[in-house]
Amino acid sequence: FELARLQKNFLLSVTHEFKSPLAAIKLYLETMQRHDLDAPKQQTFIKNALYDTDRLNQLVENALMANLIERQSNIFTFEDFDLSAKINDLAIKFSSVPGFPKIDSTITPGIIMHGDGNAITILVTNLIENASKYTASGESIRLTLNNNGQHAFIEVADHGIGIPDDEKEKVFQKFYRAGNEETRSTKGTGLGLYLSRYIARKHQGDIKILDNQPKGAIFQVRLNKAVQ
């Protein structure tokens, strides 16, 4: 019964998640087609449309990765890459999206990692997107990267409603989302955090959730910089 409920919620949320950015992109393009907008307004619409396109791409990437995991396929390619540059690029990308919460980033430069750079991008993107759902207007998301010996540590912190202790493990379950899909106001499919933990563990690490102060949640990621 529980699996059926989760699958129903997943199908409902996926339908909504795909329709929402598609409708937004269509609206931006139609508005630009019908009206003679000034250059700044055009740039804003283009940036918003590109962000919604990235959201769609992220949804597809998550669904494909979840399917490959289900089929027990080998989905990772490990090589050396600049983790600092990759995290910094994500901070810049999200900071350029009109209306997206401000990203306060503190990134230690020059951290080289042996792993799957695309998978790590998916991991961090999912955590930032998750934090944005619970970040009120005027508040920011804190993104940090540092390292200690063999490990790199990434933190994504928000100032939202926080996560109760009894939910801190459940949110990493596949398809799990608190509440009911028909009444929930936040976005998501229940795959992002599941995939993020899977990716972290495949890099000989993990993710844990800490309470932020005075409110909110901190997702702390530990990664082995030299995955064997």
Salt bridges, closest charged atoms under 4 A:
GLU2 OE2 - ARG5 NH2 2.99
GLU17 OE1 - ARG55 NH2 3.83
GLU30 OE2 - LYS26 NZ 2.62
ASP52 OD1 - ARG55 NH1 3.33
ASP54 OD2 - LYS93 NZ 3.88
GLU70 OE1 - LYS174 NZ 2.81
ASP80 OD1 - HIS114 ND1 2.93
ASP104 OD1 - LYS102 NZ 3.51
GLU139 OE2 - LYS215 NZ 3.80
GLU155 OE1 - ARG142 NH2 3.56
ASP165 OD1 - LYS168 NZ 2.77
GLU169 OE1 - ARG197 NH1 2.76
GLU181 OE2 - ARG177 NH1 2.49
GLU181 OE1 - ARG184 NH1 2.53
GLU182 OE2 - LYS8 NZ 3.65
ASP206 OD1 - ARG197 NE 3.13
ASP206 OD1 - ARG201 NE 3.24
ASP211 OD1 - LYS168 NZ 2.97
